[in-house]
């Protein structure tokens, strides 16, 4: 059955967590762990959420965007009456992008019987650390990052686009438009290599060939040798999963050394909304597979855009992870309201059996052993000023991931 969000009479709303005390600004000022007073008072029957983000460190920009998405969603849900008539309570923990720290935080949250849901984090290795703890302790864990789930777990729910959902709409078009010779480049950790593995299959199915493949450690600032090896393959298309600040350095240097030109197809992390302010003309005119952009004109999307800009002070394109986090909380709250639950097992079962109408599509739901969200995928054209204009609606790109 398809359910719309549940609207209940407004009750006394107490948004617990970082609201006024740690407002994200355009400078993305970091904040630490925090817990609101109502969350300290024992089991009230309210839905209580542990939010894990890298509020400091090299991925703090994305972490604070995720945090803003979660907080805006919780405030909106609480304004509508909360979950089962009670406001959602939450606390935020800074894992600094460090898997060991993530594990410590996840263990603490899992040992707290009042916590019924964990949301976060950003990098694949920290998400894997959190998911492993969540699976062992029976704590539902929702991610908002792009890419495939890092572990097979009945308790891990992936609200971000999977690798195939990102690649399948665009790779055949790129090969047809630019040529069949494809170069793969990425940061040297699990997610970019998983991205490349899927890309190799999709490129081959589309009649293309991989002519170069390169990886660089996180924190690389000089990509001249990498670019030289990529150029030697004479690619027509570059699929890049170089991430973080490295993505900006790689893209700028690829253009400066003549590898990245308007005649070369280009897709991957550097075309994400996060990077537009630094790359502007280098990505304008490129196409991007997305689940949502701030160009969506439906009332809920525009209300989120307004709230996000007010909270952050930023007029840059809104990062995908912020919207994924926002709609993840909306989905989970609607599922919990529909089932009348706030306990761990109840929340977990509700997420897995729920079908939800939202700007991400009608009847969005989870499928497969890896719990991948089945929602609409769009092609967006990156316009001057950072407008990710929707040019094609692909509907649901079915992907349930490799069986566990």
TILUM-520513 format. One line per field, with one value per residue (C-alpha): residue number from 1; residue in one letter; x, y, z. Coordinates in Angstrom, 1 decimal, decimal comma. Layout:
REM TILUM-520513
k <- NUM / ... $
r <- A / ... $
X <- X / ... $
Y <- Y / ... $
Z <- Z / ... $
***
This chain:
REM TILUM-520513
k <- 1 / 2 / 3 / 4 / 5 / 6 / 7 / 8 / 9 / 10 / 11 / 12 / 13 / 14 / 15 / 16 / 17 / 18 / 19 / 20 / 21 / 22 / 23 / 24 / 25 / 26 / 27 / 28 / 29 / 30 / 31 / 32 / 33 / 34 / 35 / 36 / 37 / 38 / 39 / 40 / 41 / 42 / 43 / 44 / 45 / 46 / 47 / 48 / 49 / 50 / 51 / 52 / 53 / 54 / 55 / 56 / 57 / 58 / 59 / 60 / 61 / 62 / 63 / 64 / 65 / 66 / 67 / 68 / 69 / 70 / 71 / 72 / 73 / 74 / 75 / 76 / 77 / 78 / 79 / 80 / 81 / 82 / 83 / 84 / 85 / 86 / 87 / 88 / 89 / 90 / 91 / 92 / 93 / 94 / 95 / 96 / 97 / 98 / 99 / 100 / 101 / 102 / 103 / 104 / 105 / 106 / 107 / 108 / 109 / 110 / 111 / 112 / 113 / 114 / 115 / 116 / 117 / 118 / 119 / 120 / 121 / 122 / 123 / 124 / 125 / 126 / 127 / 128 / 129 / 130 / 131 / 132 / 133 / 134 / 135 / 136 / 137 / 138 / 139 / 140 / 141 / 142 / 143 / 144 / 145 / 146 / 147 / 148 / 149 / 150 / 151 / 152 / 153 / 154 / 155 / 156 / 157 / 158 / 159 / 160 / 161 / 162 / 163 / 164 / 165 / 166 / 167 / 168 / 169 / 170 / 171 / 172 / 173 / 174 / 175 / 176 / 177 / 178 / 179 / 180 / 181 / 182 / 183 / 184 / 185 / 186 / 187 / 188 / 189 / 190 / 191 / 192 / 193 / 194 / 195 / 196 / 197 / 198 / 199 / 200 / 201 / 202 / 203 / 204 / 205 / 206 / 207 / 208 / 209 / 210 / 211 / 212 / 213 / 214 / 215 / 216 / 217 / 218 / 219 / 220 / 221 / 222 / 223 / 224 / 225 / 226 / 227 / 228 / 229 / 230 / 231 / 232 / 233 / 234 / 235 / 236 / 237 / 238 / 239 / 240 / 241 / 242 / 243 / 244 / 245 / 246 / 247 / 248 / 249 / 250 / 251 / 252 / 253 / 254 / 255 / 256 / 257 / 258 / 259 / 260 / 261 / 262 / 263 / 264 / 265 / 266 / 267 / 268 / 269 / 270 / 271 / 272 / 273 / 274 / 275 / 276 / 277 / 278 / 279 / 280 / 281 / 282 / 283 / 284 / 285 / 286 / 287 / 288 / 289 / 290 / 291 / 292 / 293 / 294 / 295 / 296 / 297 / 298 / 299 / 300 / 301 / 302 / 303 / 304 / 305 / 306 / 307 / 308 / 309 / 310 / 311 / 312 / 313 / 314 / 315 / 316 / 317 / 318 / 319 / 320 / 321 / 322 / 323 / 324 / 325 / 326 / 327 / 328 / 329 / 330 / 331 / 332 / 333 / 334 / 335 / 336 / 337 / 338 / 339 / 340 / 341 / 342 / 343 / 344 / 345 / 346 / 347 / 348 / 349 / 350 / 351 / 352 / 353 / 354 / 355 / 356 / 357 / 358 / 359 / 360 / 361 / 362 / 363 / 364 / 365 / 366 / 367 / 368 / 369 / 370 / 371 / 372 / 373 / 374 / 375 / 376 / 377 / 378 / 379 / 380 / 381 / 382 / 383 / 384 / 385 / 386 / 387 / 388 / 389 / 390 / 391 / 392 / 393 / 394 / 395 / 396 / 397 / 398 / 399 / 400 / 401 / 402 / 403 / 404 $
r <- X / X / X / X / X / X / X / X / X / X / X / X / X / X / X / X / X / X / X / X / X / X / X / X / X / X / X / X / X / X / X / X / X / X / X / X / X / X / X / X / X / X / X / X / X / X / X / X / X / X / X / X / X / X / X / X / X / X / X / X / X / X / X / X / X / X / X / X / X / X / X / X / X / X / X / X / X / X / X / X / X / X / X / X / X / X / X / X / X / X / X / X / X / X / X / X / X / X / X / X / X / X / X / X / X / X / X / X / X / X / X / X / X / X / X / X / X / X / X / X / X / X / X / X / X / X / X / X / X / X / X / X / X / X / X / X / X / X / X / X / X / X / X / X / X / X / X / X / X / X / X / X / X / X / X / X / X / X / X / X / X / X / X / X / X / X / X / X / X / X / X / X / X / X / X / X / X / X / X / X / X / X / X / X / X / X / X / X / X / X / X / X / X / X / X / X / X / X / X / X / X / X / X / X / X / X / X / X / X / X / X / X / X / X / X / X / X / X / X / X / X / X / X / X / X / X / X / X / X / X / X / X / X / X / X / X / X / X / X / X / X / X / X / X / X / X / X / X / X / X / X / X / X / X / X / X / X / X / X / X / X / X / X / X / X / X / X / X / X / X / X / X / X / X / X / X / X / X / X / X / X / X / X / X / X / X / X / X / X / X / X / X / X / X / X / X / X / X / X / X / X / X / X / X / X / X / X / X / X / X / X / X / X / X / X / X / X / X / X / X / X / X / X / X / X / X / X / X / X / X / X / X / X / X / X / X / X / X / X / X / X / X / X / X / X / X / X / X / X / X / X / X / X / X / X / X / X / X / X / X / X / X / X / X / X / X / X / X / X / X / X / X / X / X / X / X / X / X / X / X / X / X / X / X / X / X / X / X / X / X / X / X / X / X / X / X / X / X / X / X / X / X / X / X $
X <- 0,0 / 1,2 / 1,1 / 1,5 / 3,1 / 0,9 / -0,2 / -1,3 / -2,5 / 0,4 / 1,6 / 4,2 / 7,3 / 10,8 / 13,4 / 16,2 / 19,8 / 21,8 / 19,4 / 20,2 / 23,5 / 25,2 / 23,7 / 25,8 / 26,9 / 28,3 / 31,7 / 30,6 / 31,7 / 32,1 / 30,4 / 30,8 / 28,7 / 25,5 / 22,4 / 19,3 / 17,8 / 14,7 / 16,8 / 18,4 / 15,2 / 14,7 / 12,3 / 9,4 / 8,2 / 9,5 / 11,6 / 15,2 / 17,8 / 21,6 / 23,1 / 26,8 / 28,5 / 32,1 / 31,5 / 35,2 / 37,9 / 38,4 / 34,8 / 33,1 / 31,5 / 29,4 / 28,9 / 27,4 / 25,2 / 23,9 / 23,4 / 21,4 / 19,2 / 18,4 / 17,7 / 15,4 / 13,5 / 13,1 / 11,9 / 9,4 / 8,1 / 7,8 / 5,9 / 3,5 / 3,0 / 6,1 / 6,0 / 3,0 / 2,1 / 5,5 / 8,4 / 11,5 / 14,5 / 18,1 / 21,7 / 24,6 / 28,1 / 31,2 / 33,2 / 35,7 / 35,6 / 37,6 / 36,3 / 37,7 / 35,8 / 32,7 / 32,9 / 33,1 / 30,2 / 28,1 / 28,8 / 27,7 / 24,5 / 23,7 / 24,2 / 21,7 / 18,2 / 16,5 / 18,2 / 16,0 / 17,7 / 21,1 / 21,7 / 25,0 / 27,9 / 29,8 / 32,7 / 32,3 / 34,7 / 32,9 / 29,5 / 30,8 / 32,0 / 28,6 / 26,7 / 28,7 / 27,9 / 24,2 / 23,9 / 25,4 / 23,2 / 19,9 / 19,9 / 18,4 / 21,0 / 20,1 / 22,7 / 22,4 / 25,6 / 25,9 / 27,1 / 26,3 / 25,8 / 29,2 / 27,9 / 25,0 / 22,7 / 19,0 / 19,4 / 21,3 / 19,1 / 20,7 / 18,8 / 21,5 / 21,7 / 23,5 / 26,4 / 24,3 / 21,5 / 24,1 / 25,8 / 23,2 / 21,3 / 24,3 / 27,1 / 25,4 / 24,6 / 28,2 / 29,6 / 27,3 / 28,0 / 31,8 / 33,2 / 33,8 / 37,2 / 36,8 / 39,2 / 38,5 / 40,1 / 39,4 / 40,6 / 42,2 / 39,6 / 36,7 / 33,9 / 35,8 / 37,0 / 33,4 / 32,3 / 34,9 / 33,9 / 30,4 / 31,5 / 33,6 / 30,5 / 28,2 / 30,8 / 31,3 / 27,6 / 27,4 / 30,1 / 32,9 / 36,4 / 38,5 / 41,7 / 43,1 / 42,5 / 44,2 / 43,8 / 45,4 / 45,6 / 43,3 / 45,0 / 46,8 / 47,4 / 49,6 / 47,8 / 50,2 / 51,6 / 48,1 / 46,8 / 49,7 / 48,9 / 45,2 / 46,0 / 48,2 / 45,1 / 43,5 / 40,1 / 36,8 / 35,1 / 36,4 / 34,5 / 36,0 / 35,4 / 38,1 / 36,4 / 36,7 / 39,2 / 41,1 / 38,2 / 38,7 / 42,4 / 42,2 / 39,5 / 41,3 / 44,6 / 43,0 / 41,7 / 45,0 / 47,0 / 44,6 / 43,1 / 39,6 / 38,2 / 34,6 / 35,2 / 35,7 / 32,8 / 33,1 / 30,9 / 31,4 / 31,9 / 33,3 / 30,0 / 28,1 / 26,5 / 29,0 / 31,8 / 30,1 / 31,2 / 34,9 / 34,6 / 31,8 / 32,7 / 34,6 / 31,3 / 28,8 / 27,1 / 27,8 / 25,0 / 24,5 / 22,3 / 20,5 / 17,7 / 16,8 / 18,1 / 17,2 / 15,5 / 12,6 / 9,6 / 7,2 / 6,2 / 8,0 / 11,3 / 11,1 / 10,3 / 13,3 / 15,5 / 14,3 / 15,0 / 18,4 / 19,5 / 18,2 / 20,1 / 23,4 / 23,5 / 24,6 / 23,2 / 25,3 / 23,7 / 22,4 / 24,4 / 22,7 / 23,5 / 21,5 / 18,4 / 18,9 / 19,1 / 16,0 / 13,9 / 15,3 / 14,0 / 10,7 / 10,4 / 11,3 / 8,9 / 6,0 / 6,8 / 6,9 / 3,7 / 2,0 / 3,1 / 2,6 / 6,1 / 9,3 / 11,2 / 14,2 / 12,6 / 9,4 / 11,2 / 13,3 / 10,3 / 8,3 / 11,1 / 11,4 / 7,7 / 6,8 / 5,9 / 6,1 / 5,0 / 7,4 / 9,2 / 11,5 / 8,6 / 5,4 / 5,7 / 9,4 / 10,4 / 13,3 / 14,2 / 16,9 / 19,2 / 21,2 / 18,2 / 18,6 / 16,0 / 14,0 / 13,2 / 13,2 / 16,5 / 16,8 / 19,3 / 20,2 / 22,1 / 24,4 / 23,6 / 25,5 / 25,0 / 24,8 / 21,3 / 20,9 / 18,1 / 16,1 / 16,2 / 15,0 / 13,1 / 14,2 / 11,8 / 13,0 / 16,4 / 15,9 / 19,0 / 18,9 / 22,6 / 24,6 / 22,9 / 24,4 $
Y <- 0,0 / 3,5 / 6,0 / 9,7 / 11,5 / 11,4 / 14,8 / 15,0 / 17,8 / 20,0 / 19,2 / 20,8 / 20,6 / 20,2 / 19,7 / 18,1 / 18,4 / 21,1 / 23,7 / 27,2 / 26,3 / 25,1 / 26,6 / 25,7 / 28,8 / 29,4 / 28,8 / 25,4 / 26,0 / 22,6 / 21,6 / 18,8 / 16,2 / 17,4 / 16,0 / 17,9 / 17,8 / 15,8 / 12,9 / 12,6 / 12,0 / 8,2 / 6,4 / 8,6 / 6,5 / 9,1 / 8,2 / 9,0 / 9,2 / 9,2 / 11,2 / 10,5 / 13,0 / 14,2 / 17,7 / 18,3 / 16,9 / 16,6 / 15,6 / 18,1 / 20,0 / 17,0 / 16,0 / 19,3 / 19,2 / 15,8 / 17,2 / 20,1 / 17,8 / 15,6 / 18,6 / 20,3 / 17,1 / 16,6 / 20,1 / 19,8 / 16,4 / 17,8 / 20,8 / 18,3 / 16,4 / 14,2 / 10,4 / 8,8 / 12,2 / 12,9 / 15,0 / 13,2 / 13,6 / 13,4 / 13,8 / 14,6 / 13,0 / 14,0 / 11,0 / 13,3 / 10,8 / 8,3 / 4,7 / 3,9 / 6,9 / 5,9 / 2,4 / 3,9 / 6,2 / 3,5 / 1,2 / 3,9 / 4,6 / 0,9 / 0,4 / 3,1 / 1,4 / 4,8 / 5,1 / 3,5 / 4,7 / 5,8 / 8,0 / 8,9 / 9,1 / 10,2 / 8,0 / 4,4 / 3,1 / 5,0 / 3,9 / 0,3 / 0,7 / 2,0 / -0,6 / -3,5 / -2,3 / -1,7 / -5,2 / -6,8 / -4,8 / -4,8 / -1,0 / 0,4 / 2,5 / 4,8 / 6,2 / 9,1 / 8,8 / 7,9 / 4,4 / 0,8 / -0,3 / -1,3 / -4,4 / -6,8 / -6,2 / -6,5 / -3,2 / -1,0 / 1,2 / 3,0 / 6,2 / 7,4 / 6,5 / 3,2 / 3,0 / 1,4 / 3,9 / 6,7 / 5,0 / 3,2 / 6,2 / 8,1 / 5,8 / 4,7 / 8,3 / 9,4 / 6,7 / 7,6 / 11,3 / 11,3 / 7,9 / 4,5 / 4,8 / 5,2 / 6,1 / 5,4 / 7,4 / 7,5 / 8,0 / 4,8 / 3,3 / 0,9 / 3,1 / 4,3 / 0,8 / -0,5 / 2,3 / 1,3 / -2,4 / -1,6 / 0,9 / -1,7 / -3,9 / -1,1 / 0,2 / -3,2 / -3,7 / -0,4 / -1,4 / 0,6 / -0,3 / 0,8 / 2,3 / 3,6 / 3,1 / 5,1 / 5,5 / 8,0 / 8,2 / 10,6 / 13,9 / 13,9 / 17,4 / 16,8 / 14,8 / 15,5 / 12,0 / 10,4 / 12,8 / 11,9 / 8,1 / 8,8 / 10,9 / 8,2 / 6,1 / 8,7 / 8,5 / 9,9 / 9,7 / 10,1 / 8,6 / 10,1 / 9,0 / 11,2 / 12,7 / 15,5 / 18,3 / 15,9 / 16,1 / 19,8 / 19,5 / 16,7 / 18,4 / 21,7 / 20,1 / 17,8 / 20,9 / 22,8 / 19,9 / 19,5 / 16,2 / 17,6 / 19,5 / 20,1 / 17,3 / 14,8 / 13,2 / 13,7 / 12,2 / 11,3 / 12,8 / 16,2 / 16,9 / 16,6 / 19,7 / 19,9 / 20,8 / 23,3 / 26,4 / 25,4 / 24,1 / 26,2 / 26,4 / 23,1 / 21,2 / 23,5 / 21,9 / 18,4 / 15,9 / 14,3 / 11,4 / 12,6 / 11,6 / 15,2 / 18,8 / 22,1 / 22,9 / 20,7 / 23,0 / 21,0 / 22,7 / 20,3 / 20,6 / 24,3 / 24,5 / 22,4 / 24,6 / 27,7 / 26,1 / 24,8 / 28,2 / 30,0 / 27,5 / 27,5 / 30,9 / 29,3 / 30,0 / 27,3 / 24,2 / 22,0 / 18,8 / 15,6 / 14,1 / 16,9 / 16,1 / 12,4 / 12,8 / 15,0 / 12,6 / 9,6 / 11,1 / 11,9 / 8,3 / 6,8 / 9,0 / 8,3 / 4,5 / 4,7 / 6,7 / 4,2 / 1,3 / 3,1 / 2,1 / 3,7 / 0,6 / -0,7 / -3,9 / -2,0 / 0,8 / -1,7 / -3,7 / -0,6 / 0,8 / -2,5 / -2,9 / 0,8 / 2,5 / 6,3 / 9,1 / 12,1 / 14,3 / 11,3 / 9,5 / 7,6 / 4,3 / 4,6 / 1,5 / -0,8 / -3,9 / -6,6 / -8,1 / -4,9 / -2,7 / -0,2 / 2,5 / 2,2 / 5,8 / 7,9 / 8,9 / 12,0 / 13,4 / 17,0 / 19,5 / 21,7 / 25,2 / 28,4 / 29,6 / 26,0 / 25,2 / 21,4 / 21,5 / 18,3 / 17,2 / 13,6 / 11,4 / 7,8 / 6,6 / 3,9 / 2,4 / -1,0 / -2,1 / -4,4 / -5,0 / -8,2 / -10,9 / -11,3 $
Z <- 0,0 / -0,8 / 2,1 / 2,2 / 5,1 / 8,2 / 9,5 / 13,1 / 15,3 / 16,4 / 19,9 / 22,1 / 20,0 / 21,4 / 18,7 / 20,7 / 19,5 / 17,8 / 16,5 / 17,7 / 19,5 / 16,4 / 13,2 / 10,1 / 8,3 / 4,9 / 6,3 / 7,5 / 11,1 / 12,8 / 16,0 / 18,5 / 20,2 / 21,8 / 23,4 / 24,4 / 27,9 / 27,0 / 25,7 / 29,1 / 30,9 / 30,3 / 28,0 / 27,0 / 24,1 / 21,7 / 18,6 / 19,6 / 16,9 / 17,1 / 14,2 / 13,3 / 11,1 / 10,4 / 11,7 / 11,6 / 9,4 / 5,6 / 4,9 / 7,3 / 4,5 / 3,5 / 7,1 / 8,0 / 5,0 / 6,1 / 9,6 / 8,2 / 6,2 / 9,2 / 11,5 / 9,0 / 8,5 / 12,3 / 12,8 / 10,0 / 11,3 / 14,8 / 13,5 / 12,0 / 15,3 / 15,5 / 15,5 / 17,2 / 18,7 / 20,2 / 19,0 / 17,7 / 19,9 / 18,7 / 19,5 / 17,1 / 17,4 / 15,5 / 14,2 / 12,4 / 9,4 / 11,4 / 11,4 / 14,8 / 16,3 / 14,3 / 15,9 / 19,4 / 18,8 / 17,2 / 20,2 / 22,6 / 20,7 / 20,4 / 24,1 / 24,9 / 25,0 / 24,4 / 20,9 / 18,3 / 15,1 / 13,9 / 10,9 / 9,2 / 8,2 / 5,1 / 3,9 / 3,0 / 5,6 / 8,4 / 7,1 / 7,1 / 10,7 / 11,8 / 9,9 / 11,4 / 14,9 / 14,0 / 12,5 / 15,6 / 18,0 / 16,1 / 15,7 / 12,4 / 10,5 / 7,7 / 5,3 / 2,9 / 1,0 / -2,7 / -3,6 / -2,7 / 0,9 / 2,4 / 4,2 / 3,9 / 6,9 / 7,7 / 9,7 / 7,2 / 4,9 / 1,9 / 1,0 / -1,4 / -5,1 / -5,8 / -8,2 / -10,9 / -10,4 / -11,1 / -14,0 / -16,0 / -17,2 / -18,5 / -19,6 / -22,9 / -23,7 / -23,0 / -25,2 / -28,0 / -27,8 / -27,1 / -28,1 / -26,7 / -25,1 / -21,3 / -18,5 / -14,9 / -12,1 / -8,4 / -4,8 / -3,5 / -1,1 / -1,4 / -2,9 / -6,0 / -6,7 / -6,4 / -8,8 / -11,3 / -11,1 / -12,0 / -14,6 / -16,4 / -16,8 / -17,9 / -20,4 / -21,8 / -22,2 / -24,0 / -26,5 / -24,9 / -23,6 / -20,6 / -21,8 / -18,5 / -14,8 / -12,0 / -8,2 / -5,9 / -2,1 / -0,3 / 0,2 / -3,2 / -4,4 / -7,5 / -10,2 / -13,0 / -13,3 / -13,0 / -15,7 / -17,9 / -17,7 / -18,3 / -21,3 / -22,8 / -23,1 / -25,3 / -23,7 / -25,1 / -21,7 / -18,1 / -15,2 / -12,0 / -8,5 / -7,1 / -4,0 / -1,4 / -1,9 / -4,2 / -6,7 / -7,1 / -7,5 / -10,0 / -12,2 / -12,2 / -13,1 / -15,7 / -17,5 / -17,1 / -18,6 / -21,5 / -20,5 / -19,7 / -22,6 / -23,9 / -26,4 / -23,6 / -21,7 / -18,0 / -15,2 / -11,5 / -8,1 / -9,4 / -11,1 / -7,8 / -6,5 / -3,6 / -6,0 / -8,3 / -6,4 / -6,9 / -10,5 / -12,1 / -15,8 / -15,8 / -15,1 / -16,7 / -19,7 / -18,2 / -17,4 / -14,1 / -12,8 / -9,7 / -7,4 / -6,5 / -7,1 / -5,7 / -9,0 / -8,1 / -8,0 / -5,8 / -2,6 / -0,2 / -2,1 / -2,2 / 1,5 / 2,2 / -0,1 / 1,8 / 5,2 / 4,1 / 2,8 / 5,9 / 8,2 / 6,3 / 4,8 / 1,5 / -2,0 / -3,6 / -5,1 / -2,2 / -1,8 / -2,7 / 0,8 / 2,5 / 0,5 / 0,9 / 4,6 / 4,7 / 2,7 / 4,6 / 7,9 / 6,2 / 5,0 / 8,3 / 10,3 / 8,0 / 8,2 / 12,0 / 12,2 / 9,9 / 12,0 / 15,4 / 16,5 / 18,0 / 19,1 / 17,2 / 15,7 / 15,0 / 13,2 / 11,2 / 10,1 / 9,2 / 7,0 / 5,1 / 4,4 / 3,7 / 0,4 / 0,3 / -2,0 / -2,0 / -4,5 / -5,0 / -6,7 / -6,0 / -4,2 / -3,2 / -1,3 / -0,4 / -2,2 / -2,4 / 0,2 / 0,5 / 1,2 / -1,7 / -2,1 / -5,3 / -6,3 / -9,4 / -11,2 / -13,4 / -15,8 / -14,9 / -17,0 / -15,0 / -16,0 / -15,3 / -11,7 / -10,5 / -11,6 / -12,0 / -14,5 / -15,0 / -18,6 / -18,4 / -16,0 / -16,0 / -13,4 / -11,1 / -12,2 / -10,5 / -8,5 / -5,6 / -5,4 / -5,4 / -3,3 / 0,1 $
***
